[in-house]
Amino acid sequence: MPQRGKLLAWVEPQGNDECLVAFVGGAATQRVPAMQLCASQEEARRWVEDEAAEFGLPVEWLATPPPR
């Protein structure tokens, strides 16, 4: 079970090198996730890590979105 004090993040390939990255708070998996289209997986990870640092939270990377 995800911890409440984490951001849950996942990356969805969109073709070519682009990917859609998204995250939600561990206690708010029912909410619409924050999302951004990125040019690479590295850019996607960096965006989530920067957002997590703003909140002072660690990131848990998921293979698929959490159930809503």
Biotite code that builds the C-alpha atoms (Angstrom):
import biotite.structure as struc

atoms = struc.array([
    struc.Atom([0.000, 0.000, 0.000], chain_id="A", res_id=1, res_name="MET", atom_name="CA", element="C"),
    struc.Atom([1.375, 3.451, -0.931], chain_id="A", res_id=2, res_name="PRO", atom_name="CA", element="C"),
    struc.Atom([2.437, 5.722, 1.886], chain_id="A", res_id=3, res_name="GLN", atom_name="CA", element="C"),
    struc.Atom([0.628, 9.003, 2.386], chain_id="A", res_id=4, res_name="ARG", atom_name="CA", element="C"),
    struc.Atom([3.845, 11.037, 2.575], chain_id="A", res_id=5, res_name="GLY", atom_name="CA", element="C"),
    struc.Atom([4.977, 10.258, -0.987], chain_id="A", res_id=6, res_name="LYS", atom_name="CA", element="C"),
    struc.Atom([4.257, 11.318, -4.511], chain_id="A", res_id=7, res_name="LEU", atom_name="CA", element="C"),
    struc.Atom([3.252, 8.400, -6.713], chain_id="A", res_id=8, res_name="LEU", atom_name="CA", element="C"),
    struc.Atom([4.597, 8.902, -10.238], chain_id="A", res_id=9, res_name="ALA", atom_name="CA", element="C"),
    struc.Atom([4.525, 7.004, -13.523], chain_id="A", res_id=10, res_name="TRP", atom_name="CA", element="C"),
    struc.Atom([5.664, 7.512, -17.108], chain_id="A", res_id=11, res_name="VAL", atom_name="CA", element="C"),
    struc.Atom([3.648, 6.586, -20.197], chain_id="A", res_id=12, res_name="GLU", atom_name="CA", element="C"),
    struc.Atom([5.546, 6.410, -23.536], chain_id="A", res_id=13, res_name="PRO", atom_name="CA", element="C"),
    struc.Atom([3.851, 8.463, -26.256], chain_id="A", res_id=14, res_name="GLN", atom_name="CA", element="C"),
    struc.Atom([5.859, 7.403, -29.318], chain_id="A", res_id=15, res_name="GLY", atom_name="CA", element="C"),
    struc.Atom([9.246, 8.597, -30.535], chain_id="A", res_id=16, res_name="ASN", atom_name="CA", element="C"),
    struc.Atom([11.107, 9.732, -27.428], chain_id="A", res_id=17, res_name="ASP", atom_name="CA", element="C"),
    struc.Atom([8.196, 11.663, -25.911], chain_id="A", res_id=18, res_name="GLU", atom_name="CA", element="C"),
    struc.Atom([6.463, 10.513, -22.775], chain_id="A", res_id=19, res_name="CYS", atom_name="CA", element="C"),
    struc.Atom([3.658, 11.654, -20.525], chain_id="A", res_id=20, res_name="LEU", atom_name="CA", element="C"),
    struc.Atom([4.642, 11.791, -16.877], chain_id="A", res_id=21, res_name="VAL", atom_name="CA", element="C"),
    struc.Atom([2.102, 12.077, -14.085], chain_id="A", res_id=22, res_name="ALA", atom_name="CA", element="C"),
    struc.Atom([1.946, 12.073, -10.306], chain_id="A", res_id=23, res_name="PHE", atom_name="CA", element="C"),
    struc.Atom([-0.501, 12.201, -7.412], chain_id="A", res_id=24, res_name="VAL", atom_name="CA", element="C"),
    struc.Atom([-0.085, 12.386, -3.674], chain_id="A", res_id=25, res_name="GLY", atom_name="CA", element="C"),
    struc.Atom([-0.085, 8.996, -1.973], chain_id="A", res_id=26, res_name="GLY", atom_name="CA", element="C"),
    struc.Atom([-3.190, 9.925, 0.022], chain_id="A", res_id=27, res_name="ALA", atom_name="CA", element="C"),
    struc.Atom([-5.016, 11.401, -2.981], chain_id="A", res_id=28, res_name="ALA", atom_name="CA", element="C"),
    struc.Atom([-5.045, 8.681, -5.625], chain_id="A", res_id=29, res_name="THR", atom_name="CA", element="C"),
    struc.Atom([-8.662, 9.573, -6.526], chain_id="A", res_id=30, res_name="GLN", atom_name="CA", element="C"),
    struc.Atom([-7.594, 13.036, -7.722], chain_id="A", res_id=31, res_name="ARG", atom_name="CA", element="C"),
    struc.Atom([-6.714, 13.903, -11.301], chain_id="A", res_id=32, res_name="VAL", atom_name="CA", element="C"),
    struc.Atom([-2.921, 13.622, -11.529], chain_id="A", res_id=33, res_name="PRO", atom_name="CA", element="C"),
    struc.Atom([-0.567, 16.449, -12.387], chain_id="A", res_id=34, res_name="ALA", atom_name="CA", element="C"),
    struc.Atom([0.730, 15.680, -15.891], chain_id="A", res_id=35, res_name="MET", atom_name="CA", element="C"),
    struc.Atom([3.327, 16.942, -18.312], chain_id="A", res_id=36, res_name="GLN", atom_name="CA", element="C"),
    struc.Atom([4.437, 15.886, -21.775], chain_id="A", res_id=37, res_name="LEU", atom_name="CA", element="C"),
    struc.Atom([8.218, 15.564, -21.861], chain_id="A", res_id=38, res_name="CYS", atom_name="CA", element="C"),
    struc.Atom([10.751, 15.100, -24.633], chain_id="A", res_id=39, res_name="ALA", atom_name="CA", element="C"),
    struc.Atom([12.526, 12.246, -22.820], chain_id="A", res_id=40, res_name="SER", atom_name="CA", element="C"),
    struc.Atom([12.332, 9.912, -19.832], chain_id="A", res_id=41, res_name="GLN", atom_name="CA", element="C"),
    struc.Atom([15.163, 11.880, -18.205], chain_id="A", res_id=42, res_name="GLU", atom_name="CA", element="C"),
    struc.Atom([13.231, 15.154, -18.553], chain_id="A", res_id=43, res_name="GLU", atom_name="CA", element="C"),
    struc.Atom([10.146, 13.446, -17.118], chain_id="A", res_id=44, res_name="ALA", atom_name="CA", element="C"),
    struc.Atom([11.998, 12.131, -14.079], chain_id="A", res_id=45, res_name="ARG", atom_name="CA", element="C"),
    struc.Atom([13.653, 15.498, -13.498], chain_id="A", res_id=46, res_name="ARG", atom_name="CA", element="C"),
    struc.Atom([10.266, 17.292, -13.600], chain_id="A", res_id=47, res_name="TRP", atom_name="CA", element="C"),
    struc.Atom([8.732, 14.951, -11.019], chain_id="A", res_id=48, res_name="VAL", atom_name="CA", element="C"),
    struc.Atom([11.809, 15.062, -8.773], chain_id="A", res_id=49, res_name="GLU", atom_name="CA", element="C"),
    struc.Atom([11.781, 18.886, -8.893], chain_id="A", res_id=50, res_name="ASP", atom_name="CA", element="C"),
    struc.Atom([8.073, 18.990, -8.005], chain_id="A", res_id=51, res_name="GLU", atom_name="CA", element="C"),
    struc.Atom([8.620, 16.494, -5.181], chain_id="A", res_id=52, res_name="ALA", atom_name="CA", element="C"),
    struc.Atom([11.449, 18.636, -3.801], chain_id="A", res_id=53, res_name="ALA", atom_name="CA", element="C"),
    struc.Atom([9.064, 21.628, -3.709], chain_id="A", res_id=54, res_name="GLU", atom_name="CA", element="C"),
    struc.Atom([6.697, 19.570, -1.536], chain_id="A", res_id=55, res_name="PHE", atom_name="CA", element="C"),
    struc.Atom([9.531, 18.043, 0.494], chain_id="A", res_id=56, res_name="GLY", atom_name="CA", element="C"),
    struc.Atom([8.338, 14.528, -0.398], chain_id="A", res_id=57, res_name="LEU", atom_name="CA", element="C"),
    struc.Atom([10.008, 11.424, -1.781], chain_id="A", res_id=58, res_name="PRO", atom_name="CA", element="C"),
    struc.Atom([8.835, 9.860, -5.043], chain_id="A", res_id=59, res_name="VAL", atom_name="CA", element="C"),
    struc.Atom([7.615, 6.296, -5.480], chain_id="A", res_id=60, res_name="GLU", atom_name="CA", element="C"),
    struc.Atom([7.857, 5.338, -9.170], chain_id="A", res_id=61, res_name="TRP", atom_name="CA", element="C"),
    struc.Atom([5.065, 3.049, -10.361], chain_id="A", res_id=62, res_name="LEU", atom_name="CA", element="C"),
    struc.Atom([4.901, 0.912, -13.503], chain_id="A", res_id=63, res_name="ALA", atom_name="CA", element="C"),
    struc.Atom([1.240, 1.889, -14.037], chain_id="A", res_id=64, res_name="THR", atom_name="CA", element="C"),
    struc.Atom([-1.118, 4.516, -12.598], chain_id="A", res_id=65, res_name="PRO", atom_name="CA", element="C"),
    struc.Atom([-2.562, 3.684, -9.173], chain_id="A", res_id=66, res_name="PRO", atom_name="CA", element="C"),
    struc.Atom([-6.178, 2.485, -9.058], chain_id="A", res_id=67, res_name="PRO", atom_name="CA", element="C"),
    struc.Atom([-8.648, 5.336, -8.654], chain_id="A", res_id=68, res_name="ARG", atom_name="CA", element="C"),
])
